[in-house]
Amino acid sequence: MRTDLDRVRNLGILAHVDAGKTTVTERILYATGTTYKQGEVHDGTTVTDFDEQERKRGITIYAAAVTCEWNDHRINLIDTPGHVDFADEVERALRVLDGAVAVFDGVAGVQPQSESVWRQADRYNVPRIAFVNKLDRAGADLDAAVSSIRERLGVRPLVVQRPIGREDAFVGVVDLVRMRALTWDSGVLSTGPAPADAHAQRHLLEEAVAELHPAAFEEYCATSALSDATLAAALRELTLSGAGVVVLCGSAKAMRGVEPLLDAVVAYLPAPVDVPAVRGTWNGAEVTRTADPAQPFAALVSKVHVAATGRLTSVRVYSGTLRKGDAVRDATTGRVERVGRILRVQADRHTDVDVATAGDIVALVGVKEARAGATLCTPGAELVLEPPSVAEPVVSVA
Ligand code: GDP
């Protein structure tokens, strides 16, 4: 698999507790072939909830980064806690994300915690797409959920899928971007032609996109329609700028909607090279770094976890290249540490790798004292990383 920087997605799943974050994460790992046995939340076997305390409480406390692959892209999946008591963990996870899927309950719509996590993600400029989950449940209503996204979050929803069937007859979705019907039977996906009424729905989507995106507006005025390519490009730009929010739907538990969700992650959410340079300071001066493997190494410690394998220090690499055996300086304490091993974490397994480059999220062994929030860097090229800028959008829509 190619792992050019534009083929990496550092992804988080954000949700109110119980909206289905753990189940969505599980289904993503299953769909990408990372796990071969499906974990169910109720029996405590889910791979991201490997900590005993998490198993007992049934909520995700730690932000565990899991690497999986989809369509020639590497997705580093950061399972963020949804419980309000762990807001610090959410904030720390948000610092290392490039994009997120916000999961909403298809019955309850936007709930108080989904709103507070959404606001936190706004502060860190994290581009998001929305997944309205649990459409198989009695009382589930995509349109009501979309209205609550518009009203409570104050964003412009761009509905790119319509459900096929309601509640326990919910069998799949119409993909309005590629104009096809996707249905699942026992988790097996079939594709077919879009139904006739999808054209009117697509038209509404084109109209909504044209209203927000100047280049799409021009094409729409000239031809009264948008080409598939213009629509997809505009959806991506609107996602990156936050001017619109792509809305998908499904049922994670029934394994309906997960593959197109992964396609949307790849299509619309940013790669590490798409996000602005990170800023830091050293000796009172501002230092910036871009996601360039040739720059000096700089990484942020996102989590420290003591496991049977030793002390694991999870880091997000912002610039440069780290090789096994390299010395790094903790810019926060001044201490120099040696990186014994670099691990890529796949659910509850680890794979040793020789290098980690800008954009990667990996776990280090051998770093003995660095704490969560610390900056690790090449000795002689230090900086203390600051949170990403919170004021301006990631890119402006041309
Ligand atoms: P989290 O707290 O956001 O991580 O939510 P979980 O993934 O633990 O899900 C909460 C509950 O909702 C569990 O009992 C799941 O089995 C259930 N659930 C998750 N997704 C769906 C779904 O698509 N449909 C239905 N009916 N239940 C779901």
Residues whose N, C-alpha, C, O or C-beta is under 5 A from the ligand:
A	BS01	GDP	A15 H16 V17 D18 A19 G20 K21 T22 T23 V24 V41 G58 N133 K134 L135 D136 R137 G250 S251 A252 K253 A254
